[in-house]
Amino acid sequence: MREAMFAAPVGDDVYGDDPTVNVLQAYAAELFGYEAALFAPSGTQTNLIALLAHCGRGDEYLVGQDAHTYKYEGGGAAVLGSIQPQPILNQADGSIALQDIEAAIKPQDFHFARTRLLALENTIGGKVLPQQYVQQATALAHARGLATHLDGARICNAAVKQGITLQQAVQGFDSVSVCLSKGLGAPVGSVLCGSKELIEQGKRWRKMLGGGMRQAGVIAAAGLYALQNNVQRLAEDHANAAWLGAELAKTGVLQVSQPQTNILFVTMPREACEGLNAALAAERIRVSMAPTMRLVTHLDVSRADLEKVAGVIAHYFKQ
């Protein structure tokens, strides 16, 4: 990946003449089955660009209560786009109940914000949305005149887990944001895929949001390498997460979720947090300690690394 970055031809992406960015965008669009794509510095920005392109001032989008676009991205749609989120309870499997989506769509009445968009997330909390549900939810939205957007920060994990193609994984969505970092391993960047018209709007929003970049081919090359080489290897991360979860469960103290992909959650007694944090820190293992902690495997974490982590935690709870 670093060799690809070093060798990348570059230009001015604000003017659309960075050749490596253009190759990345064309490759991503074809890979996911869309007309066009747009490279931006972060998934927060590609999600926001999508919301701004789909919705106008005073419009609303339907979104899960636990979704990143609502809960973890600074309220950007409301703050910067005057777009009203309508949060809806996520079910245990990460989905939003179809009847709840139906009930949240506002009537054509000037007392209400205009419902324009359904935004889903896959994976959400490491959970993969079932394809049948995705088809039903997007069909419902389209039947009611809504556009659909997918926060696909980890859509490649979802596709690998389900054994389907990337195009199948995003079928039914008018746009999708794909993170090139995280499990895919690029140092920075996401791509927004959609229609040519949406991406043209997106270019303007990206510029307004400060995402216009000059010789961006250096980082685009990393994203291109990630999409070309690191998708199928995500299965290794899934296997590592499953192994780690099984090992931690052996302590008899920790409550461990059953990971579907590369994310697992560990719950421990609050009084154990300080001591376990110190034990890990003593072995140069840094964590964001909390009674419920999220653990994520990726290509920079080997099985040997996980064995060390599991060993320190096991030893701590045996004392």
Secondary structure, 3 states (H helix, E strand, C coil): CHHHHHHCCCCCHHHCCCHHHHHHHHHHHHHHCCCEEEEECCHHHHHHHHHHHHCCCCEEEEEECCCHHHHCCCCHHHHHHCCEEEEECECCCCCECHHHHHHHCCCCCCCCCEEEEEEEECCECCECCCHHHHHHHHHHHHHCCCEEEEEECCHHHHHHHHCCCHHHHCCCCCEEEEECCHHHCCCCCEEEEECHHHHHHHHHHHHHCCCCCCCCHHHHHHHHHHHHHCCCCHHHHHHHHHHHHHHHHCCCCCEECCCCCCEEEEECCHHHHHHHHHHHHHCCCCCCCCCEEEEECCCCCCHHHHHHHHHHHHHHHHC
